[in-house]
Amino acid sequence: MKLFVAGLPYDMDDAELEEFFEKFGTVTSVKVAMDRETGKSKGFGFVEMPNSTEAKEAIEGLNDLPIGRKTLVVKEAEEKQGGGGGGYRGNSGGSGGGNNFNRYGNNRPPRNRY
């Protein structure tokens, strides 16, 4: 079972998060979301536990647990909807013959130049 964990202290790393969940059973993976630019935690992460009973016990034991000034939110992770978003849809209205090509002659939008 994949769990979503929010309310993490910004200095918490994967190993520290894993310690919290190991008390409830086997942990197969842990990933704290990190900001690419700063290299610091975004304050949330994901934990995978193969045994759903242990995972549910972890949810009950850790959800609403105060850590410093924050409170943990632990729940079953929701599956991603769609293909990650940001996709290009071809001709999006405007004038044109209804083909799926933009003015650059391909199906891709122009690169962001900024």
GUVONU-6682 format. One record per residue: residue number from 1; residue in one letter; x negated, y, z of N, C-alpha, C in turn. Coordinates in nm, 4 decimals, decimal comma. Atoms other than C-alpha are relative to their C-alpha. Layout:
<nodes>
+-----+---------+----------+----------+----------+----------+----------+----------+----------+----------+----------+
: num : residuo :     n.c1 :     n.c2 :     n.c3 :    ca.c1 :    ca.c2 :    ca.c3 :     c.c1 :     c.c2 :     c.c3 :
+-----+---------+----------+----------+----------+----------+----------+----------+----------+----------+----------+
: NUM :       a :        X :        Y :        Z :        X :        Y :        Z :        X :        Y :        Z :
...
+-----+---------+----------+----------+----------+----------+----------+----------+----------+----------+----------+
</nodes>
This chain:
<nodes>
+-----+---------+----------+----------+----------+----------+----------+----------+----------+----------+----------+
: num : residuo :     n.c1 :     n.c2 :     n.c3 :    ca.c1 :    ca.c2 :    ca.c3 :     c.c1 :     c.c2 :     c.c3 :
+-----+---------+----------+----------+----------+----------+----------+----------+----------+----------+----------+
:   1 :       m :  -0,0851 :  -0,1170 :   0,0000 :   0,0000 :   0,0000 :   0,0000 :  -0,0898 :   0,1236 :   0,0000 :
:   2 :       k :   0,0768 :  -0,1242 :   0,0083 :  -0,1343 :   0,3421 :  -0,0932 :   0,0697 :   0,1058 :   0,0849 :
:   3 :       l :  -0,0531 :  -0,1008 :  -0,0911 :  -0,0899 :   0,6134 :   0,1685 :  -0,0546 :   0,1375 :  -0,0349 :
:   4 :       f :   0,0376 :  -0,1400 :   0,0170 :  -0,0969 :   0,9906 :   0,1305 :  -0,0214 :   0,0573 :   0,1394 :
:   5 :       v :   0,0325 :  -0,0578 :  -0,1308 :  -0,2609 :   1,1760 :   0,4199 :  -0,0283 :   0,1489 :  -0,0188 :
:   6 :       a :   0,0190 :  -0,1451 :   0,0080 :  -0,2317 :   1,5542 :   0,4593 :  -0,0268 :   0,0539 :   0,1403 :
:   7 :       g :   0,0288 :  -0,0635 :  -0,1279 :  -0,3303 :   1,7967 :   0,7318 :  -0,1374 :  -0,0370 :   0,0532 :
:   8 :       l :   0,1351 :   0,0377 :  -0,0423 :  -0,6918 :   1,6800 :   0,7375 :  -0,0835 :   0,1245 :   0,0272 :
:   9 :       p :   0,0947 :  -0,1101 :  -0,0192 :  -0,9567 :   1,9074 :   0,8847 :  -0,0884 :   0,0119 :  -0,1241 :
:  10 :       y :   0,0760 :  -0,0226 :   0,1231 :  -1,1604 :   2,0615 :   0,6035 :  -0,1418 :  -0,0582 :   0,0050 :
:  11 :       d :   0,1332 :   0,0599 :  -0,0088 :  -1,4815 :   1,9067 :   0,7351 :   0,0031 :  -0,1531 :   0,0097 :
:  12 :       m :  -0,0109 :   0,1457 :  -0,0095 :  -1,3487 :   1,5481 :   0,7425 :  -0,0411 :  -0,0652 :  -0,1318 :
:  13 :       d :   0,0427 :   0,0722 :   0,1196 :  -1,5106 :   1,3026 :   0,5015 :   0,0665 :  -0,1382 :  -0,0055 :
:  14 :       d :  -0,0612 :   0,1313 :   0,0214 :  -1,4131 :   0,9575 :   0,3692 :  -0,0227 :  -0,0935 :   0,1190 :
:  15 :       a :   0,0340 :   0,0923 :  -0,1091 :  -1,5928 :   0,7672 :   0,6481 :   0,0799 :   0,0314 :   0,1263 :
:  16 :       e :  -0,0759 :  -0,0384 :  -0,1192 :  -1,4224 :   0,9648 :   0,9247 :   0,1477 :  -0,0355 :  -0,0147 :
:  17 :       l :  -0,1402 :   0,0343 :   0,0235 :  -1,0800 :   0,9173 :   0,7671 :   0,0199 :  -0,1507 :   0,0100 :
:  18 :       e :  -0,0101 :   0,1458 :  -0,0062 :  -1,1444 :   0,5451 :   0,7303 :   0,0046 :  -0,0493 :   0,1444 :
:  19 :       e :   0,0010 :   0,0390 :  -0,1413 :  -1,2169 :   0,5195 :   1,1050 :   0,1392 :   0,0085 :   0,0621 :
:  20 :       f :  -0,1352 :  -0,0149 :  -0,0528 :  -0,8654 :   0,6441 :   1,1830 :   0,0871 :  -0,1198 :  -0,0382 :
:  21 :       f :  -0,0887 :   0,1028 :   0,0515 :  -0,7009 :   0,3777 :   0,9678 :  -0,0462 :  -0,1420 :   0,0299 :
:  22 :       e :   0,0521 :   0,1341 :  -0,0318 :  -0,9291 :   0,0818 :   1,0518 :   0,0570 :  -0,0539 :   0,1306 :
:  23 :       k :  -0,0588 :   0,0425 :  -0,1274 :  -0,7705 :   0,0724 :   1,3955 :   0,1314 :  -0,0755 :  -0,0206 :
:  24 :       f :  -0,1290 :   0,0635 :   0,0279 :  -0,4507 :  -0,0494 :   1,2291 :  -0,0127 :  -0,1220 :  -0,0906 :
:  25 :       g :   0,0193 :   0,1157 :   0,0868 :  -0,6008 :  -0,3082 :   0,9924 :  -0,1037 :   0,0240 :  -0,1081 :
:  26 :       t :   0,0962 :  -0,0048 :   0,1089 :  -0,7978 :  -0,3653 :   0,6746 :   0,0257 :   0,1199 :  -0,0908 :
:  27 :       v :  -0,0065 :  -0,1144 :   0,0912 :  -0,8721 :  -0,0620 :   0,4592 :  -0,0818 :  -0,0360 :  -0,1231 :
:  28 :       t :   0,0733 :   0,0341 :   0,1227 :  -0,9652 :  -0,1232 :   0,0940 :  -0,0634 :   0,1210 :  -0,0662 :
:  29 :       s :   0,0621 :  -0,1198 :   0,0564 :  -1,0314 :   0,2368 :  -0,0130 :   0,0497 :   0,1248 :   0,0722 :
:  30 :       v :  -0,0307 :  -0,1289 :  -0,0615 :  -1,0375 :   0,5909 :   0,1207 :  -0,0576 :   0,1075 :  -0,0901 :
:  31 :       k :   0,0506 :  -0,1106 :   0,0815 :  -1,0668 :   0,9136 :  -0,0760 :   0,0580 :   0,1314 :   0,0495 :
:  32 :       v :  -0,0394 :  -0,1357 :  -0,0374 :  -1,0579 :   1,2646 :   0,0641 :  -0,0136 :   0,0851 :  -0,1255 :
:  33 :       a :   0,0041 :  -0,0867 :   0,1186 :  -0,9720 :   1,5114 :  -0,2151 :  -0,0952 :   0,1160 :   0,0262 :
:  34 :       m :   0,1011 :  -0,1044 :  -0,0154 :  -1,2613 :   1,7497 :  -0,2673 :   0,0155 :   0,1059 :  -0,1085 :
:  35 :       d :  -0,0016 :  -0,1095 :   0,0957 :  -1,2674 :   2,0900 :  -0,4353 :  -0,1271 :  -0,0073 :  -0,0835 :
:  36 :       r :   0,1157 :   0,0126 :   0,0887 :  -1,4966 :   2,0714 :  -0,7382 :  -0,0978 :   0,1155 :   0,0132 :
:  37 :       e :   0,0862 :  -0,1180 :  -0,0044 :  -1,6283 :   2,4237 :  -0,7001 :  -0,0737 :   0,0144 :   0,1324 :
:  38 :       t :   0,0614 :  -0,0223 :  -0,1307 :  -1,6926 :   2,4373 :  -0,3259 :  -0,0585 :  -0,1275 :   0,0598 :
:  39 :       g :   0,0459 :   0,1262 :  -0,0570 :  -1,7503 :   2,0676 :  -0,2546 :   0,0605 :  -0,0292 :   0,1361 :
:  40 :       k :  -0,0651 :   0,0193 :  -0,1298 :  -1,5252 :   2,0985 :   0,0519 :   0,1341 :  -0,0696 :  -0,0169 :
:  41 :       s :  -0,1273 :   0,0710 :   0,0005 :  -1,2179 :   1,8976 :   0,1421 :   0,1158 :   0,0941 :  -0,0324 :
:  42 :       k :  -0,1224 :  -0,0758 :   0,0271 :  -0,8802 :   2,0143 :   0,0138 :   0,1027 :  -0,0196 :   0,1121 :
:  43 :       g :  -0,0902 :   0,0197 :  -0,1131 :  -0,7208 :   1,8919 :   0,3375 :   0,0971 :  -0,1152 :  -0,0175 :
:  44 :       f :  -0,0834 :   0,1180 :   0,0164 :  -0,5589 :   1,5774 :   0,1997 :  -0,0818 :  -0,1110 :  -0,0640 :
:  45 :       g :   0,0703 :   0,1138 :   0,0581 :  -0,6552 :   1,2326 :   0,0815 :   0,0925 :  -0,1196 :  -0,0141 :
:  46 :       f :  -0,0751 :   0,1232 :   0,0214 :  -0,5465 :   0,8778 :   0,0059 :  -0,0725 :  -0,1158 :   0,0658 :
:  47 :       v :   0,0540 :   0,1201 :  -0,0637 :  -0,5957 :   0,5499 :   0,1904 :   0,0777 :  -0,1182 :  -0,0554 :
:  48 :       e :  -0,0663 :   0,1220 :   0,0452 :  -0,5233 :   0,2039 :   0,0531 :  -0,0217 :  -0,1105 :   0,1016 :
:  49 :       m :   0,0034 :   0,1126 :  -0,0918 :  -0,4375 :  -0,0844 :   0,2829 :   0,0742 :  -0,1157 :  -0,0666 :
:  50 :       p :  -0,0628 :   0,1108 :   0,0712 :  -0,3623 :  -0,4294 :   0,1348 :   0,1212 :  -0,0605 :   0,0714 :
:  51 :       n :  -0,1090 :   0,0574 :  -0,0775 :  -0,1272 :  -0,5354 :   0,4151 :   0,1029 :   0,1095 :   0,0293 :
:  52 :       s :  -0,1010 :  -0,1053 :  -0,0160 :   0,1965 :  -0,3336 :   0,4048 :   0,0470 :   0,0139 :   0,1443 :
:  53 :       t :  -0,0387 :  -0,0087 :  -0,1405 :   0,2812 :  -0,4196 :   0,7667 :  -0,0998 :   0,0870 :   0,0764 :
:  54 :       e :   0,1032 :  -0,0816 :  -0,0652 :  -0,0511 :  -0,2738 :   0,8838 :   0,0091 :   0,1455 :  -0,0458 :
:  55 :       a :  -0,0124 :  -0,1360 :   0,0532 :  -0,0012 :   0,0273 :   0,6568 :   0,1160 :   0,0732 :   0,0667 :
:  56 :       k :  -0,1155 :  -0,0628 :  -0,0654 :   0,3421 :   0,0946 :   0,8071 :  -0,0302 :   0,0317 :   0,1462 :
:  57 :       e :   0,0411 :  -0,0277 :  -0,1381 :   0,1927 :   0,0677 :   1,1559 :  -0,0908 :   0,1232 :   0,0055 :
:  58 :       a :   0,0873 :  -0,1178 :   0,0072 :  -0,0718 :   0,3222 :   1,0535 :   0,0830 :   0,1265 :  -0,0187 :
:  59 :       i :  -0,0883 :  -0,1157 :   0,0195 :   0,2029 :   0,5569 :   0,9306 :   0,0642 :   0,0383 :   0,1327 :
:  60 :       e :  -0,0664 :  -0,0280 :  -0,1278 :   0,3883 :   0,5242 :   1,2611 :  -0,0971 :   0,0534 :   0,1045 :
:  61 :       g :   0,0968 :  -0,0389 :  -0,1019 :   0,0726 :   0,5624 :   1,4678 :  -0,0696 :   0,1318 :  -0,0253 :
:  62 :       l :   0,0786 :  -0,1193 :   0,0322 :  -0,0892 :   0,8517 :   1,2825 :   0,0815 :   0,1195 :  -0,0467 :
:  63 :       n :  -0,0818 :  -0,1121 :   0,0469 :   0,1945 :   1,0606 :   1,1378 :   0,0336 :   0,0908 :   0,1180 :
:  64 :       d :  -0,0249 :  -0,1029 :  -0,1017 :   0,2419 :   1,3834 :   1,3376 :  -0,1054 :   0,0040 :   0,1101 :
:  65 :       l :   0,1089 :  -0,0038 :  -0,0971 :  -0,0871 :   1,3280 :   1,5229 :  -0,0714 :   0,1344 :  -0,0107 :
:  66 :       p :   0,0718 :  -0,1275 :   0,0064 :  -0,2382 :   1,6648 :   1,6169 :  -0,1510 :  -0,0224 :  -0,0048 :
:  67 :       i :   0,1466 :   0,0023 :   0,0091 :  -0,6006 :   1,7080 :   1,5085 :  -0,0442 :   0,1453 :  -0,0081 :
:  68 :       g :   0,0382 :  -0,1412 :  -0,0047 :  -0,7416 :   2,0424 :   1,6107 :   0,1234 :   0,0874 :  -0,0117 :
:  69 :       r :  -0,1144 :  -0,0897 :   0,0217 :  -0,5061 :   2,3100 :   1,4814 :   0,1004 :  -0,0573 :  -0,0984 :
:  70 :       k :  -0,0866 :   0,0589 :   0,1015 :  -0,3484 :   2,0777 :   1,2261 :   0,0702 :  -0,1237 :   0,0540 :
:  71 :       t :  -0,0727 :   0,1216 :  -0,0320 :  -0,1037 :   1,7897 :   1,2398 :  -0,0035 :  -0,0901 :  -0,1225 :
:  72 :       l :   0,0067 :   0,0935 :   0,1118 :  -0,1531 :   1,4811 :   1,0251 :   0,1389 :  -0,0307 :  -0,0545 :
:  73 :       v :  -0,1189 :   0,0497 :   0,0685 :   0,1118 :   1,3880 :   0,7719 :  -0,0445 :  -0,1261 :  -0,0713 :
:  74 :       v :   0,0363 :   0,1280 :   0,0606 :   0,0898 :   1,0213 :   0,6761 :   0,1281 :  -0,0639 :  -0,0517 :
:  75 :       k :  -0,1173 :   0,0640 :   0,0597 :   0,3357 :   0,8619 :   0,4354 :  -0,0439 :  -0,0825 :  -0,1196 :
:  76 :       e :   0,0309 :   0,0794 :   0,1179 :   0,3512 :   0,6157 :   0,1505 :  -0,0157 :   0,0937 :  -0,1192 :
:  77 :       a :   0,0263 :  -0,0857 :   0,1162 :   0,2025 :   0,7736 :  -0,1611 :   0,1048 :  -0,0257 :  -0,1069 :
:  78 :       e :  -0,0953 :   0,0118 :   0,1101 :   0,4443 :   0,8422 :  -0,4443 :  -0,0773 :  -0,0212 :  -0,1285 :
:  79 :       e :   0,0646 :   0,0242 :   0,1286 :   0,3567 :   0,7140 :  -0,7897 :   0,0032 :   0,1268 :  -0,0829 :
:  80 :       k :   0,0041 :  -0,1155 :   0,0893 :   0,2505 :   0,9791 :  -1,0397 :   0,1094 :  -0,0127 :  -0,1046 :
:  81 :       q :  -0,1000 :  -0,0040 :   0,1061 :   0,5210 :   1,0812 :  -1,2813 :  -0,0657 :   0,0448 :  -0,1287 :
:  82 :       g :   0,0531 :  -0,0418 :   0,1294 :   0,4293 :   1,1012 :  -1,6494 :  -0,1469 :  -0,0318 :  -0,0134 :
:  83 :       g :   0,1383 :   0,0300 :   0,0325 :   0,0813 :   1,1037 :  -1,7910 :  -0,0985 :   0,1014 :   0,0508 :
:  84 :       g :   0,0960 :  -0,0936 :  -0,0550 :  -0,0831 :   1,3668 :  -1,5783 :   0,0274 :   0,1445 :  -0,0367 :
:  85 :       g :  -0,0368 :  -0,1375 :   0,0327 :   0,0799 :   1,6739 :  -1,7320 :  -0,1010 :   0,0695 :  -0,0874 :
:  86 :       g :   0,0915 :  -0,0798 :   0,0790 :  -0,0813 :   1,9445 :  -1,9356 :  -0,0082 :  -0,0411 :  -0,1451 :
:  87 :       g :   0,0056 :   0,0461 :   0,1380 :  -0,0091 :   1,7693 :  -2,2604 :   0,0502 :   0,1034 :  -0,0979 :
:  88 :       y :  -0,0412 :  -0,0924 :   0,1045 :   0,0357 :   1,9593 :  -2,5848 :   0,1143 :  -0,0619 :  -0,0779 :
:  89 :       r :  -0,1186 :   0,0528 :   0,0638 :   0,3705 :   1,9205 :  -2,7591 :   0,0106 :   0,0330 :  -0,1485 :
:  90 :       g :  -0,0085 :  -0,0316 :   0,1426 :   0,2821 :   2,0215 :  -3,1124 :   0,0620 :   0,1362 :  -0,0213 :
:  91 :       n :  -0,0648 :  -0,1264 :   0,0310 :   0,4925 :   2,2970 :  -3,2674 :   0,1072 :   0,0274 :   0,1041 :
:  92 :       s :  -0,0931 :  -0,0260 :  -0,1097 :   0,6747 :   2,4512 :  -2,9733 :   0,0915 :   0,1166 :  -0,0350 :
:  93 :       g :  -0,0925 :  -0,1059 :   0,0399 :   0,9400 :   2,6556 :  -3,1471 :  -0,0658 :   0,0886 :  -0,1021 :
:  94 :       g :   0,0614 :  -0,0943 :   0,0925 :   0,8415 :   2,9658 :  -3,3365 :   0,0286 :  -0,0380 :  -0,1443 :
:  95 :       s :  -0,0216 :   0,0327 :   0,1402 :   0,8286 :   2,9638 :  -3,7139 :  -0,0931 :  -0,1128 :  -0,0392 :
:  96 :       g :   0,0804 :   0,1133 :   0,0441 :   0,6940 :   2,6673 :  -3,8976 :   0,0907 :  -0,1056 :  -0,0572 :
:  97 :       g :  -0,0796 :   0,1005 :   0,0681 :   0,8069 :   2,3704 :  -4,0915 :   0,0377 :  -0,1187 :   0,0853 :
:  98 :       g :  -0,0392 :   0,1099 :  -0,0855 :   0,8615 :   2,1470 :  -3,7906 :  -0,1047 :  -0,1097 :   0,0071 :
:  99 :       n :   0,1029 :   0,1016 :  -0,0147 :   0,5370 :   1,9582 :  -3,8294 :  -0,0630 :   0,0127 :   0,1386 :
: 100 :       n :   0,0612 :  -0,0040 :  -0,1319 :   0,3312 :   1,8808 :  -3,5206 :  -0,1411 :   0,0560 :  -0,0053 :
: 101 :       f :   0,1320 :  -0,0598 :   0,0107 :   0,0329 :   2,0907 :  -3,6245 :   0,0076 :   0,1461 :   0,0388 :
: 102 :       n :   0,0030 :  -0,1422 :  -0,0320 :  -0,0609 :   2,4219 :  -3,4787 :  -0,0759 :   0,0735 :  -0,1109 :
: 103 :       r :   0,0627 :  -0,0783 :   0,1068 :  -0,2191 :   2,7022 :  -3,6787 :  -0,1455 :  -0,0383 :  -0,0241 :
: 104 :       y :   0,1383 :   0,0435 :   0,0164 :  -0,5609 :   2,5417 :  -3,6293 :  -0,0096 :  -0,1310 :  -0,0775 :
: 105 :       g :   0,0008 :   0,1181 :   0,0853 :  -0,4573 :   2,2355 :  -3,8313 :  -0,0205 :  -0,1315 :   0,0735 :
: 106 :       n :   0,0094 :   0,1257 :  -0,0735 :  -0,4634 :   1,9767 :  -3,5548 :   0,1052 :  -0,0028 :   0,1098 :
: 107 :       n :  -0,1005 :   0,0130 :  -0,1057 :  -0,2508 :   1,8519 :  -3,2687 :  -0,0456 :   0,0560 :   0,1339 :
: 108 :       r :   0,0523 :  -0,0502 :  -0,1260 :  -0,4664 :   2,0152 :  -3,0046 :   0,0114 :   0,1509 :   0,0075 :
: 109 :       p :  -0,0024 :  -0,1455 :  -0,0147 :  -0,4231 :   2,3634 :  -2,8629 :  -0,1429 :   0,0529 :  -0,0058 :
: 110 :       p :   0,1358 :  -0,0550 :   0,0019 :  -0,7192 :   2,5990 :  -2,8984 :  -0,0622 :  -0,0101 :   0,1402 :
: 111 :       r :   0,0681 :   0,0082 :  -0,1291 :  -0,9802 :   2,5669 :  -2,6227 :   0,0113 :   0,1321 :   0,0721 :
: 112 :       n :  -0,0017 :  -0,1195 :  -0,0824 :  -0,9582 :   2,8088 :  -2,3375 :  -0,1377 :   0,0627 :  -0,0044 :
: 113 :       r :   0,1285 :  -0,0664 :   0,0201 :  -1,2354 :   3,0580 :  -2,4028 :  -0,0504 :   0,0714 :   0,1252 :
: 114 :       y :   0,0364 :  -0,0751 :  -0,1207 :  -1,2492 :   3,1959 :  -2,0466 :  -0,0770 :  -0,0827 :   0,0964 :
+-----+---------+----------+----------+----------+----------+----------+----------+----------+----------+----------+
</nodes>
